[in-house]
Amino acid sequence: MNNSPFMCPDILENISMYLIDVHAERHFSFGTWTSRQHIFIGLFAKGKQGWGENIISVNQPQIQLDEWGAILQQLKGKPLGTALLLVRENMGVWRDRLTEILEMALLDLIGKLEKVSALSYLGLQVKAPIYGASVILADNLKIVEKSIKQITENNRASIVKVKLFGNEVLDSEIIKIVRSYTKRESTFLLGDLNCGLSKQEFEVPLSSIAETLNRFSLLGLDACEDPAKLTMEGWVALQKMCPDLPLIPDYPLRPARQASKIIKPGMGAYYNIHPGSAASLFDAVQLGLHIKNFGGGLMIGDDSLIGPGCTAWQQIAIGLQASWVEAVEKEGDSDGYGSVVRALTTSNVNNLISMHTATEGFGIELDLSKLENIASKTVHI
């Protein structure tokens, strides 16, 4: 067994890409997703499989896979450790989503071959379970009410996240509806504005943004993610103006390799490391440790992931002891994926996520023939 995944000598024998189309409408302050295209990458060596997931495009069901395929072709036939080094050498050159998914799949495969957990390679270990967040992505108040009723009935209301839209009347109604079904002492409610209160730096005065956020706090909001596009100093100043509402910077943490150099203490009570935008699991972990070292709280976000990416980021969240993780398998969106899963190392009971200690890689095992059946396109490299 090697102490470093970069030393793994086993040859990457085969690579497959599976395109999974998800036709689910999602509304945000910046626009609407009518569909999204997920890629599952499978890497194969010595009878073992390694898996990664990321979104390759949104609202582009005819997306071509040639660009990613050409890069994957460069990895085939190389020792796995060499392939991982090549991914690291191309940070900022290859697309961030591609380097992130490749690290995930390589760590899964190398860990299985060497009987080492992916967390161990990332410098983490299995720790206590953490909560997953239940997310409501709707600007229709009837859907918001239906969703929160379902969440509470299923005992998944410990952490609830709602999308907010930069319209104070609408956003206030969303908060009030959720609070009509939940109590503050038992449900932590966070809102994500996606910079909806000011889409450009200094477009809206900080004082005005703070006034809106403080009104949301009085209505029952417990934290707010990305209320506006801000400078690092603007984040710190806004948090001081909203002492009772923890802020959560997200966009400033993308990608992780750059965020470690620029983020500051005091920008918020929690910092969101966002899957799909971190570019690297190694860098994401170092960023998380950096945040915790200066006393910041930590959350692991989501990128509407449906499959292997969920369990990988859940494990990272557990290893970092994040306050919660948003990347959870989704009813409806993940149903097809659930039918192909042969083994997972994480379990989710009432949105309390735990993992097995005896995990090799990320512990993901999928049925290849069933996966090919649910994929809209499969490319074997």
Helices and strands as residue ranges (DSSP letters): G 5-7, E 14-22, E 26-28, E 31-33, E 36-45, E 48-58, H 66-75, H 80-89, H 96-114, H 118-121, E 130-132, E 134-136, H 141-153, E 159-163, H 168-181, E 188-192, H 206-219, E 223-225, H 232-241, E 247-248, G 251-253, H 256-262, E 270-273, H 281-293, E 297-300, H 308-320, E 324-325, H 335-338, E 341-343, E 346-349, E 352-355, E 365-366, H 368-374, E 377-380
